Amino acid sequence: KNQVEQSPQSLIILEGKNCTLQCNYTVSPFSNLRWYKQDTGRGPVSLTIMTFSENTKSNGRYTATLDADTKQSSLHITASQLSDSASYICVVPMFSGGYNKLIFGAGTRLAVHP
Amino acid sequence: SQTIHQWPATLVQPVGSPLSLECTVEGTSNPNLYWYRQAAGRGLQLLFYSVGIGQISSEVPQNLSASRPQDRQFILSSKKLLLSDSGFYLCAWKDANYYEQYFGPGTRLTVT
């Protein structure tokens, strides 16, 4: 079954601290993996897209890693800010019915406290 | 630049009433369009997608329907809402030649 599972479900950290979010997927064949940030009550916004050949990709204080062999990805947030409080969603497309259907993880809800 | 709009932002409707949610995209042509629903604590669920005017594909059998009357307009409808239709509805667009999907601001629907 093609799935995307994320951990932890929720996380609380203090402002300025680092954290790492995990994503495991079983989607096959694999083409790319995306991380989105979703503020409460808003639509998701893309943070990064990683293709099969990429192991690490950074976007400011966000760094995503990908291990296509173990089908795992992580999102590392450095020097967290209050504005990082949001849900972080891991997404992997699956080719089905002639197009790429996105398989979404349930997300990790991050709360950054002062 | 491209922008995507959804309205209304929030909606409270009684069970059995009709529904119409609208999504429009600006700054692009012939986009792929998508309707998703997000339940609390769950991943986004694809409801419908469209690759062109009048072309609608449904992912999940339900009492919802979608239409694309114009190239950059996507409408989600229901004749009779159920309690289980409550949720956060997101429209998204994508250029057919690229990976990225761009999401709208969403509509929070509460069926009472």
Interface residues (C-beta under 8 A of the other chain):
Chain A: V4 Q9 N32 R34 G41 R42 G43 P44 V45 S46 I49 I89 P93 G97 Y99 K101 L102 I103 F104 G105 A106 G107
Chain B: N32 G41 R42 G43 L44 Q45 L46 Y49 V51 S57 E59 F88 L90 A92 Y99 E100 Q101 Y102 F103 G104 P105 G106 R108
